[in-house]
Amino acid sequence: MEDQNLRSLFGKAEQTRKELESSYDANSAAYQQNLASAIASYEDSLKLADRISLFSPNETLEDLNSSDLQYVLPFLSPSKPCS
């Protein structure tokens, strides 16, 4: 995770997710490995977004850059309300 930026981490997770959507054998070892990889990439993305303080608790949705909107969904939860 150290040498990757948020865009590349999230892009990797999205690419793997899309590949999984077209897979037919969800019980195969390859599918399970790719699923674990996608989840790990999403988790790394969340950690990095938090570490770089991409979203501040005092920001409103209007304060966000449109290019960062793709990263908002994981932060919209009951424990982290958005103004």
DAVEN-V422256 format. One record per residue. N is the residue number from 1. RES is the residue in one letter. PSI is psi in degrees with one decimal (NA if undefined). OMEGA is omega in whole degrees, -180 to 180 (NA if undefined). NEAR is the number of other C-alpha atoms within 10 Angstrom. Layout:
N/RES/PSI/OMEGA/NEAR, N/RES/PSI/OMEGA/NEAR
//
This chain:
1/M/-24.0/-173/12, 2/E/-40.3/-174/6, 3/D/3.0/-178/6, 4/Q/149.7/175/12, 5/N/170.8/-176/13, 6/L/-42.0/-179/21, 7/R/-44.2/-179/14, 8/S/-39.4/177/14, 9/L/-48.2/-179/22, 10/F/-39.5/178/21, 11/G/-40.1/178/15, 12/K/-43.6/180/17, 13/A/-43.7/-180/23, 14/E/-41.6/179/16, 15/Q/-45.1/180/12, 16/T/-40.4/178/18, 17/R/-44.2/-180/18, 18/K/-38.1/176/12, 19/E/-38.7/179/13, 20/L/-34.3/-180/18, 21/E/-29.2/-179/9, 22/S/3.2/179/8, 23/S/145.1/-177/12, 24/Y/-20.7/-175/9, 25/D/86.3/-177/11, 26/A/-9.6/-180/12, 27/N/-3.2/-178/8, 28/S/156.9/179/10, 29/A/-37.1/180/10, 30/A/-42.6/179/13, 31/Y/-46.8/-179/16, 32/Q/-38.0/178/14, 33/Q/-42.9/178/11, 34/N/-36.8/177/16, 35/L/-45.5/178/18, 36/A/-37.6/178/13, 37/S/-43.0/179/16, 38/A/-44.5/179/22, 39/I/-43.8/179/16, 40/A/-39.4/179/14, 41/S/-40.8/176/22, 42/Y/-41.9/179/22, 43/E/-41.5/177/16, 44/D/-37.9/177/19, 45/S/-44.5/179/25, 46/L/-43.7/180/19, 47/K/-43.4/-179/14, 48/L/-42.7/178/18, 49/A/-38.1/178/17, 50/D/-42.9/-178/13, 51/R/-37.6/-180/10, 52/I/4.2/180/10, 53/S/50.0/-180/10, 54/L/-38.4/180/15, 55/F/121.8/180/19, 56/S/143.3/-180/12, 57/P/-22.6/-178/11, 58/N/3.5/178/8, 59/E/149.1/171/11, 60/T/170.6/179/11, 61/L/-31.7/180/12, 62/E/-21.7/-179/8, 63/D/-12.4/-176/10, 64/L/146.4/172/14, 65/N/141.6/-180/8, 66/S/-30.1/179/9, 67/S/-18.0/180/8, 68/D/-5.0/-177/12, 69/L/-32.8/-180/10, 70/Q/-21.9/-179/10, 71/Y/-2.3/-174/18, 72/V/-39.8/-172/15, 73/L/-47.1/179/8, 74/P/-20.1/-178/12, 75/F/-8.6/179/15, 76/L/90.7/180/11, 77/S/162.6/179/9, 78/P/-30.0/-179/7, 79/S/-15.9/179/7, 80/K/76.0/-177/10, 81/P/148.4/178/9, 82/C/135.7/-178/16, 83/S/NA/NA/9
//
